[in-house]
Amino acid sequence: MPMRRLCLVLGDQLDASAALFDDFDPNQDAVWMAEVENEVEHVPCHKLRIAFFFSAMRHFRDEQREAGREVHYHEIEQERGRTFAEVLAKDLKELQPEELAVTEPGDWRVREELRQTAERAGVPLTIVPDRHFYCSVEDFREWASGRRSLVLETFYRWLRGREGVMLDERGEPAGGQWNFDEDNRESFGKDGPGKLPPSPRQEPDAVTQEVLEMVEKRFSSHPGRLEHFDLPVSRAGAKRWLADFIEHRLPSFGRFQDAMWQEEPLLYHSRLSPLLNVKLLSPRECVEAAVEAWRAGRSPINSVEGFVRQILGWREFVRGIYWTFMPEYIERNALECEDVDVPQSYWDGETEMECVRRAMRNVLDNAYAHHIQRLMVLGLYAQLLGVHPRKFHDWHMAMYADAIDWVSLPNTLGMSQYGDGGVVGTKPYCASGAYISRMSDACKSCRFDPKDATGDRACPITTLYWDFLDRHRERFVHNRRMGFQIKNLERKKAADMRAIRERAAKLKAEPV
């Protein structure tokens, strides 16, 4: 019997309940999946990131075959081509399906590549809506239409109200307020976080072990390490991780979600984002599990609301931003940065700056860092150095297990680097070393002093912070949210600013 439909499943679409499979007929349809070199080589991807995607894909392949579906799967060792286009074009000639279908991709580049391949082959391509998310792209665009600015808090309240999440019988927010962020900014005392719940660990099975060995051999020159690989790579494993977070970490997550402690890379964070972003978990089941823990009295409202806001709010918001502003969005460079790349320490972790060194050890070990390490350490340092926002995005896509283009680009180019000029955030997230000193213990063991902006012991982040405000003063002087910082800049003596500019120039030329 001729093949009716070839269903393409990409590495971030491992959802057996996707709309793509609604009318799947095992007698006429087949699944197509491919590990392709270009997706891990166009930037040198972290070894753990590669292993996570390929292992999760192979487990999904095996589950589909066990369910009675025909799967055409190409492991990277088969080398049928470097890109999706090359591998798919060969299979279209051999299989001759009447139609191609794919769930809405999470990467503009990949979507266009698949469209062009189908067009060249003369095979119709159907892009199926992705119902993984609460908010469709069309719904977001309708919400955004006519607004002078797109504010997360406004979107979050609208979507949470529409979905009926954490509302009382009058339709008002539970606890009398929409946002408990003010209760979620505590740092640890001098003794640190104390005893933390043990991290869940998924021991590699035979499939994962085979992938780990292949990655270590084939991609030996890539950054990162594999000995810490512990991510679940199946739906069952992902559900266990969610349950572990809800029971052991969610109760304290909110209170300390912005805190850092140098010897504890995970703290109370969930590390569920890789599992959500490849669709092994759904946002609804994560939100529902957290809300149930609050209703049962097992977690406080500030922790649960903070977790819900990350998923139902921020995650949905940045996806809407991505698909509303692409493809031009990726070219934005509002601060007019030169073609400056991330420092070498972002690949190897070698630096005298303790906060950056420890954050990068987490990235190199786990292909992970929690949101404050990403935004207010690694993102902050890159922004102050004047790294080009596209370069920072490329690095982020290479180094994090949860990085998919739709979620990474608005977070890196937009929120972290202010490259979009205020689409995602109304001000740049810039701070001196004092912020890192307040929220972590990094400065205690660092040779640099966060209070100093000049001299050999001056914290590079503090020096570069004042230099950043100085060189962008005219741009931000009328930004109401930057008023306090600009006034502090204007209090600086001329001689101090000359010394700051001189030291900043050396730091930018040779990052420590």
ABEGO torsion letter per residue (X at the ends): XBBABBBBBBAAABBAABAAAAABBAAABBBBBBBBAAAAAABBBBAAAAAAAAAAAAAAAAAAAAAGBBBBBBBAAAGAEABAAAAAAAAAAAAGBABBBBBBBABAAAAAAAAAAAAAAGBBBBBBBBAABABBAAAAAAAABGBABBBAAAAAAAAAAAAGBGBBAAGBBBGGBABAAAAAABBBBAAEAEBBBBBBBBBBBAAAAAAAAAAAAAAAABBEBAAABABBABAAAAAAAAAAAAAAAAAAAAAAAABBBAABAAEABAGAAAAAAAGABBAAAAAAAAAAAAAAGABBAAAAAAAAAAAABAAAAAAAAAAAAOAAAAABBAAGBBBBBBBAAAAAGBBABAAAAAAAAAAAAAGBBBAAAAAAAAAAAAAAAGBBAAAAAAAAAAABAABBAAAAAAAAAAAAAGAAGGAABABBBBBBAAAAAAABAAAAABABBAABABEAABBAAAAAAAAAAAAAAAAAAABAAAAAAAAAAAABBAAAAAAAAAAAAAAAABBX
